[in-house]
């Protein structure tokens, strides 16, 4: 899969997830705190979609490539460390 196709699919996925969150935040039978949670999740997902959609505009900037690689490496290290942490009993 090409990087541009991957980005398109990621952006589409983020938009669809946002739609699901939107449906959940509109459920009147949910308590206000739960609806607020889904509203926040939808906003986060909208930001994710905008960032993904903006990536191609910066795809030729080498400094951004290096920053993205460093950020990815940090996330992977944190994810690995988290997966090694024993679950609370």
Buried (B, 14 or more C-beta within 10 A) or exposed (E): EEEEEEBBEBBEBBBEBBEEBBEBBEEEEBEEEEBEBBBEBBEBBBEBBEEBBEBEEEEEEEEEEEEBEEEEEEEEEEEEEEEEEEEEE
